[in-house]
Amino acid sequence: MPKTALEKLRAPMDVRIVNELPAGAKHWGPPGATMVISTPQEIESFVAQIPKGRLATLETLRHAIALRHDTTITCPVTTGLFLNTVARAAEEQAMMGSKRITPWWRVIRTDGSLNEKFPGGVEEHQKSGGLGGAVSEYLSEVKPIKVIRIGVDDQFGQSGEPDELVEHYGMGIGAIVEAGKK
């Protein structure tokens, strides 16, 4: 039986330092770069420190972890995988009734977009309901401001490559910039 995300998160794991990048990863850093392979637990601890109302990019998360371990870079592949584990574990905790979970939704891509591989995927990009509805509802109560909702209208979704779907539904960078000009 496959492990749950919580089991993966709680599994003992040690941080590894790689003193020479593997041949296929040389392009990740400058010559002589060192790399840290973090753990799901460490990534969870960093994400838990992102203050309410603030966001962090995956790149800033990796940079902070590299600084902690005095390495040039943090492995981008395992960081993404472990962050996904953290997000799914938090959702499992929420389903079990936990009120305080790790705020994985505060980590966005470098271009400002949400990660479609996180829990909920593209479905959570609905204008009504989903993450957009939750954010709008929260803002209306805490800090009323003008909100321009970008997302999928209430309709059946299409199948395709994630990048194509983002553009198809008007959620690409260009659409976001244009909506911000309104």
VEXZABA-48187 format. One record per atom (N, C-alpha, C): x, z, y; residue number from 1; atom name; residue in three letters. Coordinates in nm, 4 decimals, always signed. Layout:
<recs>
x:z:y:i:at:aa
X:Z:Y:NUM:CA:ALA
...
</recs>
This chain:
<recs>
x:z:y:i:at:aa
+0.0846:+0.0000:-0.1185:1:N:MET
+0.0000:+0.0000:+0.0000:1:CA:MET
+0.0893:+0.0000:+0.1251:1:C:MET
+0.0595:-0.0870:+0.2221:2:N:PRO
+0.1420:-0.0937:+0.3428:2:CA:PRO
+0.1343:+0.0365:+0.4235:2:C:PRO
+0.2441:+0.0663:+0.4929:3:N:LYS
+0.2474:+0.1852:+0.5780:3:CA:LYS
+0.1648:+0.1628:+0.7035:3:C:LYS
+0.1051:+0.2697:+0.7534:4:N:THR
+0.0363:+0.2627:+0.8813:4:CA:THR
+0.1417:+0.2650:+0.9921:4:C:THR
+0.0992:+0.2303:+1.1117:5:N:ALA
+0.1925:+0.2345:+1.2250:5:CA:ALA
+0.2401:+0.3769:+1.2497:5:C:ALA
+0.1513:+0.4754:+1.2308:6:N:LEU
+0.1927:+0.6156:+1.2489:6:CA:LEU
+0.2989:+0.6546:+1.1475:6:C:LEU
+0.2853:+0.6090:+1.0242:7:N:GLU
+0.3867:+0.6383:+0.9230:7:CA:GLU
+0.5199:+0.5740:+0.9603:7:C:GLU
+0.5138:+0.4503:+1.0104:8:N:LYS
+0.6369:+0.3832:+1.0533:8:CA:LYS
+0.7005:+0.4561:+1.1715:8:C:LYS
+0.6167:+0.5027:+1.2633:9:N:LEU
+0.6673:+0.5741:+1.3810:9:CA:LEU
+0.7344:+0.7048:+1.3418:9:C:LEU
+0.6775:+0.7730:+1.2449:10:N:ARG
+0.7295:+0.9046:+1.2040:10:CA:ARG
+0.8433:+0.8973:+1.1026:10:C:ARG
+0.8700:+0.7791:+1.0478:11:N:ALA
+0.9765:+0.7651:+0.9483:11:CA:ALA
+1.1121:+0.7916:+1.0137:11:C:ALA
+1.1963:+0.8740:+0.9503:12:N:PRO
+1.3277:+0.9021:+1.0082:12:CA:PRO
+1.4110:+0.7737:+1.0217:12:C:PRO
+1.4731:+0.7587:+1.1358:13:N:MET
+1.5563:+0.6412:+1.1602:13:CA:MET
+1.6633:+0.6804:+1.2610:13:C:MET
+1.7814:+0.6302:+1.2415:14:N:ASP
+1.8915:+0.6585:+1.3328:14:CA:ASP
+1.9177:+0.5390:+1.4231:14:C:ASP
+1.9575:+0.5688:+1.5460:15:N:VAL
+2.0014:+0.4660:+1.6397:15:CA:VAL
+2.1317:+0.4081:+1.5859:15:C:VAL
+2.1464:+0.2757:+1.5974:16:N:ARG
+2.2702:+0.2101:+1.5545:16:CA:ARG
+2.3355:+0.1421:+1.6733:16:C:ARG
+2.4663:+0.1529:+1.6807:17:N:ILE
+2.5441:+0.0831:+1.7835:17:CA:ILE
+2.6190:-0.0301:+1.7148:17:C:ILE
+2.6034:-0.1498:+1.7684:18:N:VAL
+2.6717:-0.2674:+1.7152:18:CA:VAL
+2.7828:-0.3016:+1.8141:18:C:VAL
+2.9069:-0.2942:+1.7680:19:N:ASN
+3.0207:-0.3156:+1.8571:19:CA:ASN
+3.0547:-0.4624:+1.8786:19:C:ASN
+3.0042:-0.5488:+1.7924:20:N:GLU
+3.0239:-0.6918:+1.8116:20:CA:GLU
+2.8934:-0.7617:+1.7747:20:C:GLU
+2.8413:-0.8404:+1.8678:21:N:LEU
+2.7151:-0.9085:+1.8425:21:CA:LEU
+2.7299:-1.0059:+1.7267:21:C:LEU
+2.6285:-1.0125:+1.6393:22:N:PRO
+2.6332:-1.1100:+1.5298:22:CA:PRO
+2.6392:-1.2526:+1.5848:22:C:PRO
+2.6864:-1.3452:+1.5055:23:N:ALA
+2.7052:-1.4836:+1.5494:23:CA:ALA
+2.5785:-1.5421:+1.6114:23:C:ALA
+2.4641:-1.5194:+1.5517:24:N:GLY
+2.3386:-1.5744:+1.6020:24:CA:GLY
+2.2849:-1.5056:+1.7258:24:C:GLY
+2.3492:-1.3975:+1.7682:25:N:ALA
+2.3009:-1.3215:+1.8838:25:CA:ALA
+2.4018:-1.3195:+1.9982:25:C:ALA
+2.5063:-1.3968:+1.9883:26:N:LYS
+2.6109:-1.3975:+2.0919:26:CA:LYS
+2.5541:-1.4308:+2.2302:26:C:LYS
+2.4501:-1.5126:+2.2347:27:N:HIS
+2.3912:-1.5543:+2.3623:27:CA:HIS
+2.3117:-1.4416:+2.4298:27:C:HIS
+2.2903:-1.3309:+2.3624:28:N:TRP
+2.2162:-1.2184:+2.4198:28:CA:TRP
+2.2967:-1.1419:+2.5241:28:C:TRP
+2.4271:-1.1522:+2.5183:29:N:GLY
+2.5099:-1.0761:+2.6111:29:CA:GLY
+2.6411:-1.1459:+2.6386:29:C:GLY
+2.7182:-1.0913:+2.7325:30:N:PRO
+2.8478:-1.1508:+2.7657:30:CA:PRO
+2.9478:-1.1294:+2.6519:30:C:PRO
+3.0585:-1.2024:+2.6553:31:N:PRO
+3.1619:-1.1809:+2.5525:31:CA:PRO
+3.2024:-1.0336:+2.5467:31:C:PRO
+3.2139:-0.9824:+2.4262:32:N:GLY
+3.2521:-0.8421:+2.4077:32:CA:GLY
+3.1367:-0.7439:+2.4232:32:C:GLY
+3.0147:-0.7954:+2.4349:33:N:ALA
+2.8980:-0.7084:+2.4543:33:CA:ALA
+2.8754:-0.6178:+2.3337:33:C:ALA
+2.8276:-0.4981:+2.3646:34:N:THR
+2.7863:-0.4053:+2.2603:34:CA:THR
+2.6347:-0.3939:+2.2664:34:C:THR
+2.5744:-0.3566:+2.1534:35:N:MET
+2.4291:-0.3531:+2.1469:35:CA:MET
+2.3816:-0.2273:+2.0755:35:C:MET
+2.2749:-0.1698:+2.1280:36:N:VAL
+2.2110:-0.0573:+2.0613:36:CA:VAL
+2.0851:-0.1087:+1.9918:36:C:VAL
+2.0649:-0.0637:+1.8703:37:N:ILE
+1.9388:-0.0859:+1.7998:37:CA:ILE
+1.8685:+0.0485:+1.8031:37:C:ILE
+1.7651:+0.0549:+1.8836:38:N:SER
+1.6940:+0.1796:+1.9088:38:CA:SER
+1.6079:+0.2181:+1.7885:38:C:SER
+1.5168:+0.3081:+1.8085:39:N:THR
+1.4230:+0.3509:+1.7048:39:CA:THR
+1.2828:+0.3540:+1.7644:39:C:THR
+1.1810:+0.3468:+1.6814:40:N:PRO
+1.0449:+0.3593:+1.7345:40:CA:PRO
+1.0236:+0.4905:+1.8105:40:C:PRO
+1.0844:+0.5991:+1.7609:41:N:GLN
+1.0686:+0.7295:+1.8257:41:CA:GLN
+1.1290:+0.7299:+1.9657:41:C:GLN
+1.2459:+0.6691:+1.9805:42:N:GLU
+1.3098:+0.6649:+2.1110:42:CA:GLU
+1.2287:+0.5798:+2.2080:42:C:GLU
+1.1808:+0.4665:+2.1611:43:N:ILE
+1.0996:+0.3799:+2.2462:43:CA:ILE
+0.9718:+0.4526:+2.2873:43:C:ILE
+0.9117:+0.5242:+2.1945:44:N:GLU
+0.7920:+0.6017:+2.2287:44:CA:GLU
+0.8227:+0.7037:+2.3381:44:C:GLU
+0.9376:+0.7699:+2.3296:45:N:SER
+0.9713:+0.8715:+2.4299:45:CA:SER
+0.9906:+0.8087:+2.5680:45:C:SER
+1.0488:+0.6889:+2.5740:46:N:PHE
+1.0642:+0.6193:+2.7026:46:CA:PHE
+0.9283:+0.5784:+2.7585:46:C:PHE
+0.8437:+0.5200:+2.6742:47:N:VAL
+0.7130:+0.4725:+2.7194:47:CA:VAL
+0.6268:+0.5899:+2.7655:47:C:VAL
+0.6373:+0.7019:+2.6984:48:N:ALA
+0.5587:+0.8206:+2.7353:48:CA:ALA
+0.5954:+0.8714:+2.8743:48:C:ALA
+0.7136:+0.8372:+2.9234:49:N:GLN
+0.7585:+0.8831:+3.0553:49:CA:GLN
+0.7155:+0.7920:+3.1701:49:C:GLN
+0.6537:+0.6780:+3.1392:50:N:ILE
+0.6088:+0.5879:+3.2466:50:CA:ILE
+0.4896:+0.6546:+3.3145:50:C:ILE
+0.5025:+0.6841:+3.4449:51:N:PRO
+0.3956:+0.7582:+3.5135:51:CA:PRO
+0.2653:+0.6791:+3.5230:51:C:PRO
+0.1563:+0.7527:+3.5271:52:N:LYS
+0.0248:+0.6940:+3.5471:52:CA:LYS
+0.0272:+0.6137:+3.6770:52:C:LYS
-0.0298:+0.4943:+3.6738:53:N:GLY
-0.0317:+0.4097:+3.7920:53:CA:GLY
+0.0915:+0.3227:+3.8087:53:C:GLY
+0.1875:+0.3340:+3.7174:54:N:ARG
+0.3105:+0.2543:+3.7244:54:CA:ARG
+0.3212:+0.1674:+3.5997:54:C:ARG
+0.4015:+0.0640:+3.6095:55:N:LEU
+0.4264:-0.0255:+3.4979:55:CA:LEU
+0.5763:-0.0395:+3.4770:55:C:LEU
+0.6134:-0.0807:+3.3584:56:N:ALA
+0.7537:-0.1120:+3.3287:56:CA:ALA
+0.7545:-0.2430:+3.2511:56:C:ALA
+0.8603:-0.3183:+3.2675:57:N:THR
+0.8732:-0.4404:+3.1879:57:CA:THR
+0.9535:-0.4086:+3.0630:57:C:THR
+0.9385:-0.4938:+2.9665:58:N:LEU
+1.0168:-0.4800:+2.8442:58:CA:LEU
+1.1656:-0.4847:+2.8769:58:C:LEU
+1.2014:-0.5662:+2.9755:59:N:GLU
+1.3415:-0.5779:+3.0168:59:CA:GLU
+1.3938:-0.4458:+3.0748:59:C:GLU
+1.3150:-0.3790:+3.1593:60:N:THR
+1.3612:-0.2519:+3.2163:60:CA:THR
+1.3694:-0.1446:+3.1087:60:C:THR
+1.2808:-0.1502:+3.0114:61:N:LEU
+1.2860:-0.0564:+2.8992:61:CA:LEU
+1.4163:-0.0754:+2.8215:61:C:LEU
+1.4483:-0.2000:+2.7909:62:N:ARG
+1.5724:-0.2275:+2.7174:62:CA:ARG
+1.6953:-0.1866:+2.7985:62:C:ARG
+1.6912:-0.2097:+2.9283:63:N:HIS
+1.8038:-0.1724:+3.0152:63:CA:HIS
+1.8239:-0.0202:+3.0141:63:C:HIS
+1.7151:+0.0547:+3.0230:64:N:ALA
+1.7245:+0.2014:+3.0240:64:CA:ALA
+1.7816:+0.2539:+2.8924:64:C:ALA
+1.7399:+0.1933:+2.7825:65:N:ILE
+1.7913:+0.2370:+2.6518:65:CA:ILE
+1.9402:+0.2043:+2.6397:65:C:ILE
+1.9802:+0.0866:+2.6871:66:N:ALA
+2.1234:+0.0503:+2.6838:66:CA:ALA
+2.2052:+0.1474:+2.7678:66:C:ALA
+2.1536:+0.1848:+2.8845:67:N:LEU
+2.2246:+0.2817:+2.9692:67:CA:LEU
+2.2400:+0.4160:+2.8982:67:C:LEU
+2.1352:+0.4611:+2.8328:68:N:ARG
+2.1410:+0.5889:+2.7615:68:CA:ARG
+2.2526:+0.5895:+2.6575:68:C:ARG
+2.2718:+0.4758:+2.5912:69:N:HIS
+2.3696:+0.4693:+2.4814:69:CA:HIS
+2.5016:+0.4048:+2.5228:69:C:HIS
+2.5172:+0.3774:+2.6535:70:N:ASP
+2.6399:+0.3199:+2.7061:70:CA:ASP
+2.6768:+0.1904:+2.6338:70:C:ASP
+2.5755:+0.1038:+2.6157:71:N:THR
+2.5988:-0.0278:+2.5567:71:CA:THR
+2.5622:-0.1340:+2.6595:71:C:THR
+2.6017:-0.2565:+2.6311:72:N:THR
+2.5732:-0.3669:+2.7216:72:CA:THR
+2.4255:-0.4043:+2.7166:72:C:THR
+2.3707:-0.4109:+2.5954:73:N:ILE
+2.2307:-0.4522:+2.5781:73:CA:ILE
+2.1617:-0.3679:+2.4722:73:C:ILE
+2.0297:-0.3810:+2.4686:74:N:THR
+1.9479:-0.3258:+2.3606:74:CA:THR
+1.8918:-0.4441:+2.2842:74:C:THR
+1.8892:-0.4361:+2.1539:75:N:CYS
+1.8399:-0.5465:+2.0722:75:CA:CYS
+1.6983:-0.5853:+2.1148:75:C:CYS
+1.6795:-0.7092:+2.1612:76:N:PRO
+1.5467:-0.7495:+2.2064:76:CA:PRO
+1.4464:-0.7642:+2.0920:76:C:PRO
+1.4918:-0.8021:+1.9755:77:N:VAL
+1.4004:-0.8231:+1.8628:77:CA:VAL
+1.3426:-0.6912:+1.8136:77:C:VAL
+1.4307:-0.5960:+1.7828:78:N:THR
+1.3811:-0.4688:+1.7302:78:CA:THR
+1.3051:-0.3904:+1.8372:78:C:THR
+1.3430:-0.4047:+1.9639:79:N:THR
+1.2703:-0.3349:+2.0698:79:CA:THR
+1.1258:-0.3826:+2.0733:79:C:THR
+1.1052:-0.5142:+2.0654:80:N:GLY
+0.9694:-0.5683:+2.0637:80:CA:GLY
+0.8906:-0.5223:+1.9421:80:C:GLY
+0.9542:-0.5254:+1.8269:81:N:LEU
+0.8881:-0.4805:+1.7043:81:CA:LEU
+0.8521:-0.3320:+1.7114:81:C:LEU
+0.9469:-0.2512:+1.7570:82:N:PHE
+0.9232:-0.1071:+1.7633:82:CA:PHE
+0.8201:-0.0715:+1.8707:82:C:PHE
+0.8190:-0.1444:+1.9814:83:N:LEU
+0.7184:-0.1204:+2.0848:83:CA:LEU
+0.5794:-0.1520:+2.0304:83:C:LEU
+0.5692:-0.2562:+1.9509:84:N:ASN
+0.4420:-0.2887:+1.8875:84:CA:ASN
+0.4003:-0.1768:+1.7926:84:C:ASN
+0.4946:-0.1213:+1.7192:85:N:THR
+0.4656:-0.0073:+1.6308:85:CA:THR
+0.4140:+0.1104:+1.7124:85:C:THR
+0.4776:+0.1378:+1.8262:86:N:VAL
+0.4351:+0.2471:+1.9140:86:CA:VAL
+0.2917:+0.2246:+1.9611:86:C:VAL
+0.2617:+0.1011:+2.0032:87:N:ALA
+0.1278:+0.0683:+2.0518:87:CA:ALA
+0.0232:+0.0855:+1.9419:87:C:ALA
+0.0527:+0.0356:+1.8251:88:N:ARG
-0.0435:+0.0450:+1.7146:88:CA:ARG
-0.0591:+0.1894:+1.6671:88:C:ARG
+0.0491:+0.2658:+1.6687:89:N:ALA
+0.0399:+0.4076:+1.6318:89:CA:ALA
-0.0468:+0.4833:+1.7315:89:C:ALA
-0.0319:+0.4525:+1.8589:90:N:ALA
-0.1143:+0.5174:+1.9620:90:CA:ALA
-0.2615:+0.4850:+1.9399:90:C:ALA
-0.2907:+0.3609:+1.9061:91:N:GLU
-0.4297:+0.3227:+1.8798:91:CA:GLU
-0.4828:+0.3939:+1.7555:91:C:GLU
-0.3988:+0.4100:+1.6543:92:N:GLU
-0.4409:+0.4856:+1.5353:92:CA:GLU
-0.4721:+0.6299:+1.5734:92:C:GLU
-0.3890:+0.6883:+1.6597:93:N:GLN
-0.4138:+0.8247:+1.7053:93:CA:GLN
-0.5446:+0.8339:+1.7828:93:C:GLN
-0.5711:+0.7349:+1.8664:94:N:ALA
-0.6958:+0.7332:+1.9435:94:CA:ALA
-0.8160:+0.7249:+1.8501:94:C:ALA
-0.8061:+0.6434:+1.7449:95:N:MET
-0.9160:+0.6317:+1.6491:95:CA:MET
-0.9391:+0.7622:+1.5733:95:C:MET
-0.8342:+0.8446:+1.5646:96:N:MET
-0.8473:+0.9742:+1.4976:96:CA:MET
-0.8922:+1.0833:+1.5938:96:C:MET
-0.9180:+1.0447:+1.7190:97:N:GLY
-0.9715:+1.1398:+1.8154:97:CA:GLY
-0.8719:+1.1985:+1.9134:97:C:GLY
-0.7459:+1.1551:+1.9092:98:N:SER
-0.6481:+1.2077:+2.0047:98:CA:SER
-0.6857:+1.1646:+2.1458:98:C:SER
-0.6783:+1.2573:+2.2385:99:N:LYS
-0.7095:+1.2283:+2.3790:99:CA:LYS
-0.5858:+1.1814:+2.4543:99:C:LYS
-0.4687:+1.2281:+2.4136:100:N:ARG
-0.3438:+1.1897:+2.4810:100:CA:ARG
-0.2629:+1.1039:+2.3853:100:C:ARG
-0.2471:+0.9784:+2.4231:101:N:ILE
-0.1675:+0.8874:+2.3420:101:CA:ILE
-0.0608:+0.8242:+2.4295:101:C:ILE
+0.0390:+0.7674:+2.3668:102:N:THR
+0.1464:+0.7012:+2.4403:102:CA:THR
+0.0886:+0.5806:+2.5141:102:C:THR
+0.1110:+0.5700:+2.6460:103:N:PRO
+0.0501:+0.4629:+2.7261:103:CA:PRO
+0.1209:+0.3279:+2.7120:103:C:PRO
+0.1106:+0.2689:+2.5971:104:N:TRP
+0.1780:+0.1429:+2.5663:104:CA:TRP
+0.1365:+0.0301:+2.6603:104:C:TRP
+0.0166:+0.0362:+2.7142:105:N:TRP
-0.0350:-0.0694:+2.8030:105:CA:TRP
+0.0387:-0.0747:+2.9356:105:C:TRP
+0.1222:+0.0235:+2.9626:106:N:ARG
+0.2008:+0.0239:+3.0866:106:CA:ARG
+0.3276:-0.0601:+3.0751:106:C:ARG
+0.3537:-0.1151:+2.9577:107:N:VAL
+0.4699:-0.2024:+2.9390:107:CA:VAL
+0.4201:-0.3461:+2.9378:107:C:VAL
+0.4700:-0.4245:+3.0323:108:N:ILE
+0.4285:-0.5636:+3.0445:108:CA:ILE
+0.5493:-0.6544:+3.0276:108:C:ILE
+0.5215:-0.7819:+3.0158:109:N:ARG
+0.6295:-0.8797:+3.0063:109:CA:ARG
+0.6968:-0.8949:+3.1423:109:C:ARG
+0.8153:-0.9512:+3.1421:110:N:THR
+0.8909:-0.9690:+3.2651:110:CA:THR
+0.8144:-1.0537:+3.3670:110:C:THR
+0.7329:-1.1492:+3.3184:111:N:ASP
+0.6556:-1.2340:+3.4107:111:CA:ASP
+0.5262:-1.1664:+3.4571:111:C:ASP
+0.5036:-1.0413:+3.4162:112:N:GLY
+0.3857:-0.9671:+3.4594:112:CA:GLY
+0.2664:-0.9807:+3.3677:112:C:GLY
+0.2779:-1.0607:+3.2637:113:N:SER
+0.1647:-1.0803:+3.1735:113:CA:SER
+0.1585:-0.9707:+3.0678:113:C:SER
+0.0411:-0.9597:+3.0080:114:N:LEU
+0.0216:-0.8649:+2.8991:114:CA:LEU
+0.0732:-0.9275:+2.7705:114:C:LEU
+0.1099:-0.8462:+2.6762:115:N:ASN
+0.1621:-0.8943:+2.5493:115:CA:ASN
+0.0454:-0.9182:+2.4539:115:C:ASN
+0.0248:-1.0448:+2.4156:116:N:GLU
-0.0883:-1.0766:+2.3281:116:CA:GLU
-0.0724:-1.0205:+2.1876:116:C:GLU
+0.0462:-0.9708:+2.1537:117:N:LYS
+0.0668:-0.9130:+2.0207:117:CA:LYS
+0.0304:-0.7652:+2.0157:117:C:LYS
+0.0037:-0.7061:+2.1313:118:N:PHE
-0.0367:-0.5656:+2.1338:118:CA:PHE
-0.1780:-0.5508:+2.0787:118:C:PHE
-0.2181:-0.4285:+2.0473:119:N:PRO
-0.3538:-0.4071:+1.9948:119:CA:PRO
-0.4593:-0.4708:+2.0851:119:C:PRO
-0.5550:-0.5354:+2.0220:120:N:GLY
-0.6612:-0.6013:+2.0971:120:CA:GLY
-0.6316:-0.7465:+2.1235:120:C:GLY
-0.5038:-0.7819:+2.1360:121:N:GLY
-0.4635:-0.9197:+2.1579:121:CA:GLY
-0.5337:-0.9849:+2.2750:121:C:GLY
-0.5509:-1.1141:+2.2657:122:N:VAL
-0.6112:-1.1910:+2.3731:122:CA:VAL
-0.7563:-1.1496:+2.3951:122:C:VAL
-0.8229:-1.0994:+2.2911:123:N:GLU
-0.9618:-1.0572:+2.3071:123:CA:GLU
-0.9758:-0.9532:+2.4177:123:C:GLU
-0.8740:-0.8729:+2.4371:124:N:GLU
-0.8795:-0.7688:+2.5392:124:CA:GLU
-0.8614:-0.8240:+2.6801:124:C:GLU
-0.8420:-0.9543:+2.6918:125:N:HIS
-0.8270:-1.0167:+2.8229:125:CA:HIS
-0.9611:-1.0675:+2.8756:125:C:HIS
-1.0728:-1.0211:+2.8171:126:N:GLN
-1.2065:-1.0585:+2.8627:126:CA:GLN
-1.2308:-1.0032:+3.0028:126:C:GLN
-1.2999:-1.0814:+3.0864:127:N:LYS
-1.3341:-1.0333:+3.2203:127:CA:LYS
-1.4331:-0.9177:+3.2117:127:C:LYS
-1.5328:-0.9315:+3.1249:128:N:SER
-1.6291:-0.8224:+3.1089:128:CA:SER
-1.5925:-0.7464:+2.9825:128:C:SER
-1.5795:-0.6160:+2.9944:129:N:GLY
-1.5326:-0.5362:+2.8817:129:CA:GLY
-1.3820:-0.5509:+2.8696:129:C:GLY
-1.3279:-0.5140:+2.7583:130:N:GLY
-1.1846:-0.5285:+2.7359:130:CA:GLY
-1.1014:-0.4479:+2.8343:130:C:GLY
-0.9743:-0.4787:+2.8396:131:N:LEU
-0.8814:-0.4061:+2.9253:131:CA:LEU
-0.9143:-0.4274:+3.0726:131:C:LEU
-0.9520:-0.5506:+3.1114:132:N:GLY
-0.9867:-0.5778:+3.2513:132:CA:GLY
-1.1029:-0.4936:+3.2992:132:C:GLY
-1.2045:-0.4785:+3.2143:133:N:GLY
-1.3191:-0.3954:+3.2496:133:CA:GLY
-1.2797:-0.2496:+3.2649:133:C:GLY
-1.1937:-0.2033:+3.1756:134:N:ALA
-1.1505:-0.0633:+3.1825:134:CA:ALA
-1.0698:-0.0366:+3.3087:134:C:ALA
-0.9797:-0.1282:+3.3435:135:N:VAL
-0.8980:-0.1117:+3.4639:135:CA:VAL
-0.9869:-0.1129:+3.5877:135:C:VAL
-1.0806:-0.2077:+3.5946:136:N:SER
-1.1709:-0.2168:+3.7106:136:CA:SER
-1.2554:-0.0913:+3.7245:136:C:SER
-1.3069:-0.0435:+3.6121:137:N:GLU
-1.3882:+0.0785:+3.6135:137:CA:GLU
-1.3066:+0.1973:+3.6643:137:C:GLU
-1.1854:+0.2094:+3.6150:138:N:TYR
-1.0978:+0.3186:+3.6578:138:CA:TYR
-1.0688:+0.3104:+3.8076:138:C:TYR
-1.0305:+0.1914:+3.8541:139:N:LEU
-0.9976:+0.1748:+3.9953:139:CA:LEU
-1.1174:+0.2018:+4.0855:139:C:LEU
-1.2372:+0.1634:+4.0421:140:N:SER
-1.3554:+0.1856:+4.1252:140:CA:SER
-1.3817:+0.3338:+4.1469:140:C:SER
-1.3395:+0.4164:+4.0536:141:N:GLU
-1.3612:+0.5605:+4.0648:141:CA:GLU
-1.2456:+0.6325:+4.1336:141:C:GLU
-1.1239:+0.5881:+4.1086:142:N:VAL
-1.0059:+0.6599:+4.1558:142:CA:VAL
-0.9538:+0.6073:+4.2889:142:C:VAL
-0.9459:+0.4766:+4.3012:143:N:LYS
-0.8917:+0.4166:+4.4230:143:CA:LYS
-0.9641:+0.2844:+4.4476:143:C:LYS
-1.0797:+0.2913:+4.5119:144:N:PRO
-1.1569:+0.1680:+4.5323:144:CA:PRO
-1.0779:+0.0642:+4.6128:144:C:PRO
-1.0495:-0.0464:+4.5480:145:N:ILE
-0.9804:-0.1579:+4.6126:145:CA:ILE
-1.0439:-0.2869:+4.5622:145:C:ILE
-1.0156:-0.3963:+4.6332:146:N:LYS
-1.0656:-0.5262:+4.5901:146:CA:LYS
-0.9918:-0.5652:+4.4622:146:C:LYS
-1.0669:-0.6042:+4.3615:147:N:VAL
-1.0097:-0.6446:+4.2342:147:CA:VAL
-1.0523:-0.7879:+4.2056:147:C:VAL
-0.9568:-0.8726:+4.1761:148:N:ILE
-0.9859:-1.0093:+4.1334:148:CA:ILE
-0.9609:-1.0124:+3.9836:148:C:ILE
-1.0667:-1.0355:+3.9088:149:N:ARG
-1.0550:-1.0304:+3.7627:149:CA:ARG
-1.0170:-1.1664:+3.7076:149:C:ARG
-0.9080:-1.1685:+3.6369:150:N:ILE
-0.8592:-1.2904:+3.5734:150:CA:ILE
-0.8686:-1.2668:+3.4237:150:C:ILE
-0.9320:-1.3580:+3.3554:151:N:GLY
-0.9445:-1.3413:+3.2118:151:CA:GLY
-1.0395:-1.4430:+3.1545:151:C:GLY
-1.0773:-1.4205:+3.0325:152:N:VAL
-1.1664:-1.5095:+2.9615:152:CA:VAL
-1.3098:-1.4725:+2.9969:152:C:VAL
-1.3893:-1.5746:+3.0361:153:N:ASP
-1.5311:-1.5496:+3.0592:153:CA:ASP
-1.5958:-1.5136:+2.9262:153:C:ASP
-1.7129:-1.4554:+2.9330:154:N:ASP
-1.7834:-1.4129:+2.8128:154:CA:ASP
-1.8248:-1.5357:+2.7320:154:C:ASP
-1.7396:-1.5764:+2.6395:155:N:GLN
-1.7642:-1.6946:+2.5577:155:CA:GLN
-1.6858:-1.6826:+2.4284:155:C:GLN
-1.7188:-1.7667:+2.3323:156:N:PHE
-1.6442:-1.7669:+2.2079:156:CA:PHE
-1.5047:-1.8202:+2.2345:156:C:PHE
-1.4053:-1.7593:+2.1743:157:N:GLY
-1.2677:-1.7997:+2.1957:157:CA:GLY
-1.2310:-1.9237:+2.1180:157:C:GLY
-1.1259:-1.9874:+2.1619:158:N:GLN
-1.0721:-2.1058:+2.0970:158:CA:GLN
-0.9517:-2.0651:+2.0130:158:C:GLN
-0.9127:-2.1511:+1.9227:159:N:SER
-0.7917:-2.1292:+1.8434:159:CA:SER
-0.6795:-2.2134:+1.9015:159:C:SER
-0.5591:-2.1655:+1.8897:160:N:GLY
-0.4444:-2.2416:+1.9370:160:CA:GLY
-0.3235:-2.1537:+1.9574:160:C:GLY
-0.2194:-2.2112:+2.0105:161:N:GLU
-0.0973:-2.1377:+2.0405:161:CA:GLU
-0.1228:-2.0443:+2.1589:161:C:GLU
-0.0665:-1.9232:+2.1571:162:N:PRO
-0.0917:-1.8280:+2.2662:162:CA:PRO
-0.0655:-1.8839:+2.4051:162:C:PRO
+0.0464:-1.9551:+2.4247:163:N:ASP
+0.0774:-2.0095:+2.5574:163:CA:ASP
-0.0273:-2.1104:+2.6024:163:C:ASP
-0.0747:-2.1926:+2.5089:164:N:GLU
-0.1777:-2.2918:+2.5417:164:CA:GLU
-0.3090:-2.2235:+2.5776:164:C:GLU
-0.3441:-2.1181:+2.5037:165:N:LEU
-0.4686:-2.0472:+2.5307:165:CA:LEU
-0.4649:-1.9761:+2.6656:165:C:LEU
-0.3509:-1.9206:+2.7005:166:N:VAL
-0.3369:-1.8544:+2.8302:166:CA:VAL
-0.3656:-1.9541:+2.9412:166:C:VAL
-0.3107:-2.0731:+2.9318:167:N:GLU
-0.3354:-2.1765:+3.0323:167:CA:GLU
-0.4799:-2.2256:+3.0261:167:C:GLU
-0.5315:-2.2466:+2.9055:168:N:HIS
-0.6684:-2.2959:+2.8882:168:CA:HIS
-0.7698:-2.2039:+2.9568:168:C:HIS
-0.7496:-2.0753:+2.9468:169:N:TYR
-0.8434:-1.9787:+3.0034:169:CA:TYR
-0.8086:-1.9368:+3.1463:169:C:TYR
-0.7102:-2.0048:+3.2071:170:N:GLY
-0.6781:-1.9762:+3.3465:170:CA:GLY
-0.6108:-1.8420:+3.3676:170:C:GLY
-0.5288:-1.7996:+3.2712:171:N:MET
-0.4614:-1.6709:+3.2830:171:CA:MET
-0.3106:-1.6865:+3.2948:171:C:MET
-0.2636:-1.8092:+3.3229:172:N:GLY
-0.1204:-1.8334:+3.3393:172:CA:GLY
-0.0723:-1.7860:+3.4751:172:C:GLY
+0.0554:-1.7927:+3.4966:173:N:ILE
+0.1167:-1.7450:+3.6208:173:CA:ILE
+0.0581:-1.8178:+3.7419:173:C:ILE
+0.0431:-1.9516:+3.7317:174:N:GLY
-0.0123:-2.0289:+3.8428:174:CA:GLY
-0.1527:-1.9838:+3.8801:174:C:GLY
-0.2358:-1.9594:+3.7805:175:N:ALA
-0.3730:-1.9145:+3.8051:175:CA:ALA
-0.3753:-1.7764:+3.8692:175:C:ALA
-0.2829:-1.6914:+3.8262:176:N:ILE
-0.2759:-1.5568:+3.8828:176:CA:ILE
-0.2337:-1.5638:+4.0282:176:C:ILE
-0.1359:-1.6480:+4.0582:177:N:VAL
-0.0908:-1.6637:+4.1982:177:CA:VAL
-0.2051:-1.7155:+4.2845:177:C:VAL
-0.2757:-1.8168:+4.2359:178:N:GLU
-0.3882:-1.8721:+4.3133:178:CA:GLU
-0.4980:-1.7681:+4.3341:178:C:GLU
-0.5287:-1.6896:+4.2329:179:N:ALA
-0.6308:-1.5863:+4.2463:179:CA:ALA
-0.5875:-1.4803:+4.3478:179:C:ALA
-0.4581:-1.4514:+4.3510:180:N:GLY
-0.4066:-1.3535:+4.4471:180:CA:GLY
-0.4146:-1.4010:+4.5892:180:C:GLY
-0.4192:-1.5312:+4.6107:181:N:LYS
-0.4286:-1.5865:+4.7464:181:CA:LYS
-0.5696:-1.5783:+4.8025:181:C:LYS
-0.6687:-1.5558:+4.7146:182:N:LYS
-0.8092:-1.5514:+4.7594:182:CA:LYS
-0.8393:-1.4273:+4.8390:182:C:LYS
</recs>
